[in-house]
Amino acid sequence: MKYPRIVITGSNFALVKQVHKKLARSDIFTTIINPDDIKKASENVDLIILPATPGCRYADACICRRVSLKSGVRIVVIIGKDAEAPSPLGIYADIVVLCDGKDAISTVHSIISRDFGFDTVELRGGRMLVDTELKEYFYNGARFKPTPTEGAIIQFLCVYSDAPVPAERIASYIGCTSSSVIVHIHAINEKTRKITGRYAIDNKTSVGYFIK
């Protein structure tokens, strides 16, 4: 079972980034997307997370609602202690109270496990295997040790392993530039080449990167 494609959206970009980081620390891999782009991306999305605050843009909720009704994508609305969930999503979303971050994270984990049957401990892509609990990485059966940033790139490519991913999209996930992503991928390939004789990550020209 493939890892569900999860996006976080909302006009409060600072809050979106905060939730993105909280989930990343618990090995839930997400991408950030502008609310206005949700409709275009819905075909490749399994779960939408919308952090809601008292100042949350009403249009964000309306956009997500339309996408949910049309495509059946599940939506999780995360609300703060004193916030109210946007009313249009009230009957379509699982409401998670973020006053305790652990509750929010465990709820998203349970949704992933229940609805997608995914084990959040193990990730696979091509010849790559990642144990996210022990933070161990294996390529073609050989163990190697990437840096934290390299590990984040590997895990992201494992999640989106059915199609090449552009450097810009990887960069938006790990919070760096596209050129930095290219440098990190080169470093990963050098590490796997030394232990297996193979480059782990390849590039499809004008399309993106993928794990072989």
N, C-alpha and C positions, 0 to 999 in steps of 0.2 A: 504494500500500500504506500503510495507516494505521500510525502509530507504535504499537508494542505497549504495552499498559497494564501498567505495572510497579509492584509494591508491595513495600515493605520491612517486615518484621514481626519481632517478637521481644520478649521480656519485658525485655531489657536495653535500655531506651529510650535511654540515653546512647550506646550503641554503634550503635543503629539510626540516630540522628540523625547520628552521625559518618559512617557509610557513605552516608547520604542526601546529605550535603554533598559528599563526595568524588565521587560520581557526578554530582551537579549541576554541579560545576566542569568535568566533561568532556562536558557536554551530554547526559547520560542523565537523563531526567526521570522521577522516581518520586514516589509518595505513600507516606506512613507509615500503617500500619493496625495496630490491636490484634490480636494472634493470635486472640483469641476471635471477632473479626469476619470472619476470612478466609473462613469457610464461606459467609457471606451475600454477600460481595463476589466470590466466585470466578467468577460468571457474566460479570463485566466485567473479569476479570484475565487477562493472557496469560503473565505471568512473576512468580514470587514469589522474593524474595531474603530469605534467613534468615541473618543474621550469627550465628555460633555461638561461644560462649566456654565455658570449663570449667564455668561456672555457668549455662549456658543451660537454661531450663526444659524438661524432657523433654516436657511436654504440648505445647509449641510445635511440636516436631518431629512429634508424633503428629497434631496438627491439620492441619499442612501435608501430611503423608503421605496422610491420608484425602481431602483436597481434591484432591491430585494423582491418586490412584487413581480418584476419581469423575469428575472433570472433565477430566483430561488436562493440567492446567496445569503448565508446566515450573517446576522449582524449582532455584534456585542457592543452595548453602550456602557462605557465606564464613567461613573459619576462620582464626584467628590462628596464629602460629608454634608455640605450645605447646598449642593447643587441639585437641580432638577433635570431629569432626562428630557430631551426634546420630545414633546408630546406625539409627533407623528410616528415615532418609533416605539411607542409604548407597548403595542401588542405584537410587535415583530421582533423585538430584541430581547436578549438575556441581559438583565441589568446587573452590573457588578459594582459594588460600592468600593471605592478606592481609598477610603479612610484607613484601611489596612491593606498595604500593597500585597502582602502574601495572599490575602483572600482573592484579590483580583487575578493574580498570577495562577493560583491553584484552580480557579474557575476556568480560565482559558485553557489550562492544561487538561482539565476534565472534559471540556468540549472537544478538544482535539482527539483525546482518547476515545470518547463515547461516539462521536459523530464520524470520525475518520479512521478509527482503529489504528492510530499511529503510536508507536513506541518512541517517546521523546528522548530516549537514551542513545539510540543508535541511528546513525545517518549513513547512507550509502550513495555513491555516485560513481559510475564507471568502475574502475578498479580500486576506488578509494573507500575506506571504512573509517568512521569516526565514532569513538565512544565518548559522548558528550559528558557523561558523568565522571569518568576517569581522566578526561581530556587527553585521550590517546589517539594517535593518527597512524593509519596503516595504508600504504599504497602497494598494490600487488603482493600483499602479505607481509611486507617489510615495514617495521615501525620507524617513524621519523618524528622529529620535533620541530614544528613550525613556531614562529613567534605568535603572540596573541592576534596581531592583525592578519597574519597569513592564515591562522586558524579560522578567523572570521570569514575570510574569503573562501576558504575550502568548504566550510559549513554552508555558506550561502549558495555556492555552486552545487553542492549535494542536494539542497532543497529544490533548486530549479534545474535539475539534471536532465530534463527531457528536451531542452532546447538551449542553444548558446545564449549567454547573457552579456549585453554590452558593458564595457568598462564603466560607462557613466552610471549605470544602474547599480553596479557593485559599489562604486564610489559613494553613492547616496546612502547605501546601507551602512558602510563602515565609517563614513564621515571623513573622506579624504578626496583628493583629486583623481581624475582618470589616469594621469601620468603616474601617480603614486601606485595605483592599482597595478599598472603594467610592471612596475619595478618589483612589487611584492610577488606577482605571479612568476616573474623570472627567477626570483629567489626560491620560490617553492619548487619550480622545475629543476633547479640546480640541486636541491636537496634530494629529490626523488631520483634524479639521474645518477647521483653518486651511489645510492643503495640498490637501485633496480635496473639502471641503464636506460630508464624511460623518463620522458617528460610527462608529468601527470596532467598538465593543463595545456590544451591546444586552443588556437584561435581560428575561427572561421571568418575570413576577411569580410569586413563591413557588416558582420552580424554580431559576433561576440565570442566569449570564452566558454569552454566546457571541459569537464573532467573526462579523460579517456579511460 
